[in-house]
Amino acid sequence: MATLHNRVSRKELRQRIRQDNTPRTTLSFYRYVPVADPALLRDAWYLSMNAIGVLGRIYIAEEGVNAQVSVPVSRMDDFRGFLDAQPGFEAMRLNIAVEDDGKSFFLLDIRVRKKIVADGIEDPEFDMRNRGKYVDARSFNELAGDPETIIVDMRNGYEYEVGHFRDAVEIPSETFREQLPMAVEMLGENRDRNIIMYCTGGIRCEKASAWMLHKGFRNVFHLEGGIINYVRQVRQEGLENRFLGKNFVFDERMGERITDDVLATCHTCGAPCDTHINCANDACHLLFIQCGDCRNNFGSCCSSECMETRQLPAELQKEKVKERSDRQGSFRKSVGRRPDHNTPPAG
């Protein structure tokens, strides 16, 4: 029977991809489409994509597919052909990475999930088919130039912190399921105004636009293909770029530089910085921003306490990691010195 899971250690796989000079393209795609048997599709996709040499992370649920992958450049035609041959996934829009060194992923991980985006929605009347209107880069810029338009960032706080659209409203939370009711509450007095929702690749803002319409908002738009597609379009068409800073991405790179603007600060010392790392203390593993000087001074740890933990004997470090696993829910994804979030004007 063919192997349907990776059986090589992550350490070895990371080393392999660092040494592999095969040209690769990093891309993402998603589609909300009914999937009758996610487990069956998962196994079929694993076999075919593994044969093509695809690496990355793919979630499959009854509501559709969400993927971030790396594909050998020489096999891109095979990859597109494979997707086009899948019922319901023909002519898939592929969001090609803005910056890419081919080292974004080191294994293929395809998982079945309850939903492709955890949204917390239990309302049986909610219908994803009633979603906001797509806008491309040109239409986005035209609408954004209207002072009556509200631009809403549907990403997490640690993403917004390093880069966002000019004048965008942040919905201050660390999970999408928290953002949806917060967005309705924050924008409640603006149900008749133009509202543009955006995210990294389009998947969250598309669902958010449907939720806002479900909650009685009338003029809801969402950015087709998200920030990734927007940046590609403005560069190809010579349009004004209204996105500032860095676009956070969910792979080994942790960010794509869009403009030279540095919007964030080091969480350790407060110096201008927008480089995310994970705390080197495995019992913490906090995602945070740290400048080069503090990284050297703290050994890539988020605090003196974590730096001291890193000096403990290996067995004691393992105990700390187990303690972290046992109380995982108490750990935040990111932390830092941030200004108060902005709110939309009443209207």
C-alpha positions in Angstrom: 0.0 0.0 0.0 1.3 3.5 -0.9 2.5 5.7 2.0 0.0 8.4 2.8 2.0 10.2 5.5 5.5 11.5 5.9 7.7 9.2 7.9 11.0 11.1 7.9 11.9 13.3 10.9 11.2 17.0 10.6 14.8 17.8 11.4 16.0 15.7 8.5 13.4 17.2 6.1 14.4 20.7 7.0 18.0 19.9 6.3 17.1 18.3 3.0 15.2 21.4 1.7 18.0 23.7 2.7 20.4 21.6 0.6 18.1 21.1 -2.3 18.6 23.6 -5.1 15.5 22.6 -7.1 13.8 25.8 -8.2 10.4 26.0 -6.5 7.4 28.3 -6.6 5.5 29.1 -3.4 1.8 29.6 -3.9 -1.6 29.5 -2.1 -5.1 28.7 -3.2 -8.5 28.0 -1.7 -12.1 27.4 -2.8 -15.4 27.2 -1.0 -17.0 24.2 -2.7 -18.9 21.2 -1.3 -16.7 18.1 -0.7 -18.7 14.9 -0.2 -15.9 12.8 1.3 -12.9 15.0 2.6 -11.0 11.9 3.8 -11.1 10.2 0.4 -10.1 13.4 -1.3 -7.3 13.9 1.2 -5.7 10.5 0.4 -6.1 10.9 -3.4 -4.5 14.4 -3.3 -1.7 13.2 -1.1 -0.7 10.5 -3.5 -0.9 12.7 -6.6 0.8 15.8 -5.0 3.5 13.8 -3.4 4.3 12.3 -6.8 4.6 15.8 -8.3 6.9 16.9 -5.5 4.6 19.3 -3.8 5.4 20.4 -0.2 3.2 22.4 2.0 0.0 22.5 4.1 -3.5 21.7 2.9 -6.7 21.6 4.8 -9.8 19.8 3.4 -13.3 20.0 4.8 -16.8 19.6 3.6 -16.9 23.3 2.8 -13.8 23.3 0.6 -10.0 23.4 0.4 -7.4 25.8 1.8 -3.7 25.3 0.7 -0.3 26.9 1.0 2.3 24.9 -1.0 5.6 24.9 -2.7 5.8 23.3 -6.2 8.9 22.5 -8.3 9.0 25.0 -11.2 9.5 22.1 -13.7 6.2 20.5 -12.5 4.0 23.6 -12.4 2.1 22.5 -15.6 1.5 19.1 -14.0 0.3 20.7 -10.9 -2.2 23.0 -12.7 -3.3 20.1 -14.8 -4.0 18.0 -11.7 -6.1 20.7 -10.1 -8.0 21.4 -13.4 -8.9 17.7 -13.5 -10.5 17.8 -10.1 -14.3 18.3 -10.2 -15.1 21.6 -8.5 -11.5 22.8 -8.6 -11.1 23.7 -12.3 -9.5 27.1 -13.2 -8.3 27.6 -9.6 -6.7 31.0 -9.0 -3.2 30.4 -7.7 -1.7 33.2 -5.6 2.0 33.2 -6.4 4.2 34.4 -3.6 5.6 38.0 -3.8 9.0 37.0 -2.4 10.2 33.4 -2.7 13.4 31.5 -2.2 11.8 28.1 -2.6 12.4 27.2 1.0 8.9 27.9 2.3 7.9 24.3 3.2 9.8 21.1 3.9 7.1 18.5 4.0 3.6 17.7 2.6 0.9 17.8 5.2 -2.7 17.3 4.1 -5.3 17.2 6.9 -9.1 16.8 7.2 -10.7 19.6 9.2 -14.2 20.4 10.3 -13.8 23.7 8.4 -11.0 25.2 6.2 -11.2 28.3 8.4 -12.2 28.0 12.0 -15.0 30.6 12.3 -17.2 29.5 15.2 -20.3 29.9 13.1 -23.1 27.6 14.2 -26.0 29.5 12.5 -27.8 27.0 10.2 -29.1 29.9 8.1 -25.7 31.2 7.2 -25.0 30.6 3.5 -21.5 31.1 1.9 -23.1 31.5 -1.5 -24.3 34.9 -0.5 -21.0 36.6 -0.3 -19.6 40.1 -0.9 -18.6 41.4 -4.3 -15.1 40.7 -5.5 -12.9 43.8 -6.1 -9.5 43.6 -7.9 -6.6 46.0 -7.2 -7.9 48.8 -9.5 -11.4 48.7 -8.0 -10.0 48.5 -4.5 -8.0 51.6 -5.0 -11.0 53.5 -6.5 -13.2 52.5 -3.5 -10.5 53.2 -1.0 -10.1 56.7 -2.4 -13.7 57.5 -1.2 -13.6 58.9 2.4 -16.9 57.1 3.0 -15.4 53.7 2.4 -14.3 51.6 5.4 -11.4 49.2 4.8 -11.4 46.3 7.2 -8.4 44.0 8.0 -9.6 40.5 8.7 -6.2 39.1 9.8 -4.8 38.5 13.3 -3.2 41.2 15.3 0.3 40.0 14.7 -0.2 40.2 11.0 -1.7 43.7 11.0 1.2 44.9 13.2 3.8 44.5 10.5 1.8 45.6 7.5 -1.6 46.8 6.4 -3.5 48.9 4.0 -3.5 52.7 4.5 -6.3 53.7 6.8 -7.4 50.1 7.4 -9.4 49.3 10.5 -8.0 46.5 12.7 -10.4 44.0 14.3 -8.2 43.5 17.4 -8.1 39.7 18.1 -5.9 36.7 17.7 -8.5 34.3 16.1 -10.9 34.6 13.2 -13.7 33.2 15.2 -13.4 36.2 17.6 -13.2 38.7 14.8 -16.5 37.9 13.1 -18.8 39.1 16.0 -16.4 41.9 16.8 -16.5 43.2 13.2 -20.3 43.3 13.4 -20.2 45.2 16.7 -17.5 47.6 15.6 -19.1 48.4 12.3 -22.7 48.3 13.5 -23.4 52.0 12.8 -22.1 51.7 9.2 -24.5 49.2 7.6 -25.1 51.3 4.5 -21.5 52.4 3.8 -19.1 50.7 1.5 -17.1 48.1 3.4 -14.0 46.4 1.9 -12.7 43.4 3.7 -9.3 41.9 3.1 -6.9 39.3 4.3 -3.7 37.5 3.1 -5.0 35.4 0.3 -8.8 36.0 0.3 -10.1 33.0 2.2 -11.0 34.8 5.5 -12.3 38.0 4.0 -14.5 36.1 1.6 -16.2 34.3 4.5 -16.3 37.5 6.5 -18.1 39.3 3.7 -20.8 36.6 3.7 -21.1 36.9 7.4 -21.5 40.7 7.3 -24.2 40.4 4.6 -25.9 37.7 6.8 -25.9 40.3 9.6 -27.6 43.0 7.6 -24.8 45.0 6.1 -25.6 46.0 2.5 -22.5 47.2 0.6 -19.9 44.6 1.3 -16.8 43.9 -0.9 -13.8 41.7 -0.4 -10.4 41.8 -2.1 -10.1 39.0 -4.6 -7.0 36.9 -3.9 -6.2 39.1 -0.8 -3.0 41.1 -0.3 -0.9 38.6 -2.4 -3.0 39.0 -5.5 -3.3 42.8 -4.9 0.4 43.4 -4.8 1.0 41.3 -8.0 -1.7 43.3 -9.8 -0.5 46.8 -8.8 3.1 45.8 -9.9 1.9 44.4 -13.2 -0.4 47.2 -14.0 1.6 50.1 -12.5 -1.1 51.1 -10.1 -0.7 53.0 -6.8 0.2 50.6 -4.0 -1.9 51.3 -0.9 -0.4 48.5 1.2 2.4 49.5 3.6 5.1 47.3 5.2 5.3 43.6 5.3 2.7 40.9 4.4 2.9 38.1 7.1 2.7 34.6 5.5 2.2 31.2 7.2 5.3 29.4 6.1 9.0 29.3 7.0 9.5 32.9 5.6 7.0 34.5 8.0 6.8 37.6 5.8 7.0 39.1 2.4 8.5 42.6 2.1 6.0 44.8 0.2 7.4 48.3 0.9 10.3 49.6 2.9 8.0 51.0 5.6 8.7 49.4 9.0 5.5 49.8 11.0 6.2 47.6 14.0 8.8 47.7 16.9 10.9 45.1 18.6 8.9 43.5 21.4 12.1 43.4 23.5 13.6 46.9 23.2 11.1 48.9 21.2 13.4 49.7 18.2 11.8 49.8 14.7 11.6 46.2 13.5 9.1 43.9 11.7 10.9 40.5 11.8 8.9 37.7 13.5 10.6 34.7 15.1 9.5 32.0 17.5 11.0 32.0 21.0 13.9 29.6 21.0 12.7 28.1 24.3 10.6 25.2 23.2 8.5 25.4 26.4 7.4 28.8 25.2 7.7 29.0 21.4 6.0 32.4 21.4 5.6 34.2 18.1 7.0 37.7 18.5 9.1 40.5 16.9 12.7 40.9 17.8 15.5 42.9 16.3 19.0 41.5 15.5 20.7 43.0 18.6 18.1 41.6 21.0 18.2 38.3 19.2 21.9 38.1 19.9 21.6 39.3 23.5 18.7 37.0 24.3 19.6 34.0 22.2 16.4 34.4 20.2 14.3 34.1 23.3 11.5 36.4 24.3 12.6 37.0 27.8 15.4 36.5 30.4 13.4 33.7 31.9 13.2 31.8 28.6 16.9 32.4 28.0 17.6 30.8 31.4 15.4 27.9 30.6 17.4 27.2 27.5 20.5 26.8 29.7 18.9 23.9 31.7 19.9 20.3 31.1 18.0 18.6 28.2 15.8 16.5 30.5 14.6 19.5 32.4 13.9 21.4 29.2 11.8 18.4 28.0 9.8 18.6 31.3 9.1 22.3 30.6 7.9 21.4 27.0 5.6 18.8 28.4 4.2 21.4 30.9 3.6 23.7 28.0 1.7 21.0 26.1 -0.4 20.2 29.1 -1.7 23.8 29.3 -1.4 24.8 25.7 -4.5 27.0 25.9 -2.8 29.5 28.2 -0.2 30.5 25.6 -0.8 33.4 23.4 0.4 33.4 19.8 2.1 36.8 20.0 2.8 39.7 22.3 4.2 43.1 22.0 4.1 46.9 22.6 1.3 48.1 20.3 -0.7 51.3 20.0 -4.4 51.1 20.7 -6.4 49.8 17.7 -8.2 52.2 15.5 -11.9 52.2 15.1 -14.1 53.3 12.1 -15.8 56.7 12.2 -19.5 56.6 13.0 -21.6 57.3 10.0 
